[in-house]
Amino acid sequence: MLIALSLALQGCGKDEKEKEKDDDKPPTTAFVVTISGEISHTEHTVGQSGTVTFSRFPFSVAEFKQAREQIGGEPHGAAALQIMASEMWRRNNQRGRECIDLNNTNANVTSTVNRLTDVYRPSTQRPYQMAAYLKGASWENGYNPTKPYTVEIKVAPARPYNYSNDYQTSVIYLDVVSNGHDSGSVPVSVLKTSRPGETSEGKYFIMFDCNSLYLQCRAVSFTATFNGLD
């Protein structure tokens, strides 16, 4: 019995290593991303919303930058990019960190990386954390989303835009839809600033605060299995 248990554990370790290898193989399918909807850059408008749809997660920093050029000029684009960068970090810390650096204020990078480290430590077992923000994914179905992947973002109805003296711009408060949290969404905030040294460069929206993205989502149902993300 002990021998059988040992072999089973070795088999589990092998499967996990093989999955890690698969995550680090360049994909053969094209990376396509689109954005729709409108969220005002200057006026808090209740009811506004937007979506970002993508064929798979970016594999490289170059692909992430490609997506940023297409969607980073919009508030909901920055929120979706953070989900992409976080999943990239799970697969490859170095590449993911480069993308986190690009998509966050300097002040928000360290807390983001710390939260990611907590979410994806072996004892936590939440590889599906970012899947919880994809349309069609829920704890009941193992967080297996519909494809292509879609992130839905709404203007936070009770949180008006707030001007930041430090960044000389408005902070925009958003809700990212999630079927993995009892509230149905989690709050994040973004901004676009010309402050020297920030990757926003007065062109891209970046994350001002996104800690809620890493709040523990509901565990996968006992009757379902998470199949991973492309």
N, C-alpha and C positions, 0 to 999 in steps of 0.2 A: 504493500500500500504506500509505503514511504517512497519507494522507487517511482511508482506511478505518479504520485503528487509532485515529485521533483521534475519528472519529465513534463508534466502539465505546466508547471511554472516556467520551465525553460522554453516550452512552446509559446507561452504568453509573451515572454520577453522577446522571442524571435519575431512574433507577429508585430509587436510594437516597433521593433527596429526596422522591419520591412516597411511599415507604414511611414516611418520617418524618412526612409529612403525614397519612397514614392512621393512624399510631399516635396522633396528637393529635386525631383526630376523636372526639367523644362517641359511644359505642356505642349501638346501637338495641336491644340485647338486655338483659334484666334481669340484675342482679348478684345471685347467690344463693350463699350459703356455708353449709355444715353441718359439724359436728364430731362425731366418734364416738370411742369407746374411752376408756380411763381411765389416767391417769398420776398417781400419788400426789403430793400437794404436800409431803408431810412424810417419807415412808418410801421408801427406795431399794428398789424391788421389781422384780427381774429378771423379764423376760418381759412386762411391761406395755408397751402400745403404743397409738397412736391415729392417726386419719386426719383430714385436713381436705379437704373436697371443695368446689370452687367452679366456677361456670359460666364465668367469665372472670376476667381480672385486673381489679382496681379501676381505674377511670379517674381519679377525683377523690379528693382528700383526704377529702371527705365519705363517699364509698363505703368508703374504707379505715377510717374511724372506725366506720362501720356494721359492718364485718366485725370490728373490734376489740371492739365491744360484744358481739358474738355469740360470739367464740372466744378473746378475749384473756385471759379468766379462767382458761385452762388452759395448762399448759406447752407442749403440742404446738401450741396455737393461736398462741403467740408465734413459734414456729419457722416456721410456715406464713406468718404475717404478714410475717416478714422476707423470705421469698422473694417475696411480693407486692410489698413496698416496693422491693426491689432491681430487679425488672422495671419498676416504675413509674419508678424513677430512670433506667433506660436510656432510657425513652421521653420523659421530661420531668424534667430534673434538679431543678427547683424543687419540683414536686409530690412527687417521690420523696424529696427531702431532708426535707420536712415529715413524711413518714411514717416515715422512718428516725429522725428525732428522737423521734417518739412511741414507737417500738418498741425503743429501745436505752437502756442506761444512758448518762448524760452522758459517761462516760469511754470508751464504746465507739463513739460517733458518728464521731469524726474518723477512726479507723482503718477503720471501715466505708466511709466515703465515699472514702478513699484507695484502698481495695481495689477499689471499684466503678469508680473512675476508671481503674485499671490494666486491669480486665477489659474495659471497653467502649471503650478507646481505639481509633481506627481501625486501627492496625497489629495489634491483637490478633485481631480478627475472631472474637469468641465471643458473638454475640448469643443463642446457645442456652444460655448458662450456667445460667439458672434453669430452663430446660426440662429439664435433666438431673435435676431433683429431682421431676419429675412422673411419675406411674405410666404405664407403657407406653412411655416415651421411652427411647431408647438411641442410642448412637453409630451402631449398624448401621442404624437406621431414620431417621436424620437428626434425632433428638431430637424426633420428632413424637409427643406423648402421646395417650393415650385421653382422651375427653371424657365427662362433665365432668372437669376436672382434679382429681387427687388427690395429696396429699402424705402420705407414710407416715413416721411418727416412732416410734422405739423408745427405751426406757430404755437407756442405755449400761450393759451388764452388768458391766463391770469398773471403773466409776467411781462409787463411792458418793456420795451427796449430801454437800456440804461446807459447813459453816456459815461465813458471812462476817461478821466483826466490823464491817467498814465499812458493810455494808448491813443488818446485824442480821437476817439471814434465811438460809435454805439456798440454795445454788447447785445447780441440778438439771442433770445432764449427760445429753444426749440424742444419739441417732444419727439423722440424716436419710437415708433410703434414697435411693440414687442408682445408676442403671445407667450413669452416665458416669464413675465412678471405680472403679478396680480393687478397692478395699476393699469395695465394695458399699454404702457409706454414708460420711457425713462427720460429725464430732462438732461439737456446739454446746452452749452452756450458757445457761440462763435463770434468772431469779429474780423474785420479787415482793416489793417493799420499800416501806416507808413513809418512807424517807429523804427529807427535805425537798429539793425541787427536782427530784426524779426523776419522770418521767411515769408511773411505775408506780402511784403514789398509794396503795399498799397494796391495789390492786384488780386491776391487770393484771400479767401476766407480761411481762417485757421481756428483751431479749438482753443477757447478760453477756459472752459471747464468741461470735463467729460467723465468724471469719476463714476457717475451713475451707470455708465455703460458696463462697468465691471462689477456691479452689484450681482450677487448670486441669483441666477435664474432658477426656476423650478427644475428639479431633477427629472431626467427622462423616465417616462412611465415604465413600470416593470414589464409591460407587454410590448414595448417598442425598442428599436435599436437605432442609434445614431450611425448613419452610413458615411459620414465625412463630407467634406466640401471640395468642390473642384477648384 
